[in-house]
Amino acid sequence: MAKKIIKADDGRQTIDHIRQLAWTGQHAAAIDSATQALAAPKTRMRPAEQMSLLDLRAESYIAIGKLDLAMKDAKAMMKMGSKVAGLKVQALNRLALVQMRTGDLKAAVKTATAAVKTKHNNPALRAESLFRLAEAQLRTRQTEAAVETAQKAIALYQELGDDSGAGRAHWALALAYFNSNRADDSLRAAQTALELCQKAGDGYGMGNALNAWQIT
């Protein structure tokens, strides 16, 4: 019997649905949906779709604190994306975030740097890589580097019209400024982060921006 192949449109709809679940904080449902899609019998899906499902599931695992499972998915992504530049960078970005959340900060800097240095033609992915590196740098007190990297991420997100991404990158910038005792700059960056994330309806980003604002 011939294997059933998931149509591209069906795969995109599933991924969009899971992304929306995660965006609205429904992480348990997002994990269940991604797991079902990945384990569906007698199906084949494109590597990019499988990578996105693993990425989304790892994101939700992080959100609910199941970091061991997030790391398992990140490692699966690394294995899958080793030969395709765009997929490799997506995997590196996810691995860097898991490493940060597990406290392996030096490894996170190395992983995020590799993502930034990998050549590809996806500006949204490059913006995410810069954002990941900025966060890793600020958490390892590489303050000036974090400021510069966050500014690059902001500029690229703004070119893309991504208010959520620009807002989250402003959050990283706010913390980097705070670490360098630039209180006024930190406050302005935190305010901008909040405004942009509010505009995008990004609840997670708003929460981070408010936290940054409170410490400035």
Salt bridges, closest charged atoms under 4 A:
ASP9 OD1 - ARG12 NH2 2.33
ASP16 OD1 - ARG19 NH1 3.36
ASP55 OD1 - ARG94 NE 2.48
ASP73 OD2 - ARG57 NE 2.80
GLU128 OE2 - ARG132 NH2 3.39
GLU135 OE2 - ARG101 NH1 2.85
GLU135 OE2 - ARG139 NE 2.88
GLU148 OE2 - LYS152 NZ 3.58
ASP163 OD2 - LYS199 NZ 3.69
ASP185 OD2 - ARG182 NE 3.02
ASP185 OD1 - ARG188 NH2 2.49
ASP202 OD2 - ARG168 NE 2.67
